[in-house]
Amino acid sequence: MMIASAAGLANNYSAVKSLVTKGIQKGHMKMHLLNILNVYQATDEEKKLAVEHFKHEKVSHSAVNSFLETIRG
């Protein structure tokens, strides 16, 4: 029972660490990148460019909108 408790606590600590660091936050917004691009009616080519661009940039609605405005001219 003590071993199971220790394993559970270790799991909880790792989850909390992921929540307060970039891990889940960064991954969560990248997961929604395609949804955000759909809101702005991005073409397939724009989506490809955006996915590549946002591999190293923070994903947000305003950042995606600015990126699309830039590539659309």
Stockholm file with secondary structure:
# STOCKHOLM 1.0

chainA/1-73         MMIASAAGLANNYSAVKSLVTKGIQKGHMKMHLLNILNVYQATDEEKKLAVEHFKHEKVSHSAVNSFLETIRG
#=GR chainA/1-73 SS CHHHHHHHHHHHHHHHHHHHSHHHHHHHHHHTHHHHHHHTTCCHHHHHHHHHHTTSSCCCHHHHHHHHHHHHC
#=GC SS_cons        CHHHHHHHHHHHHHHHHHHHSHHHHHHHHHHTHHHHHHHTTCCHHHHHHHHHHTTSSCCCHHHHHHHHHHHHC
//
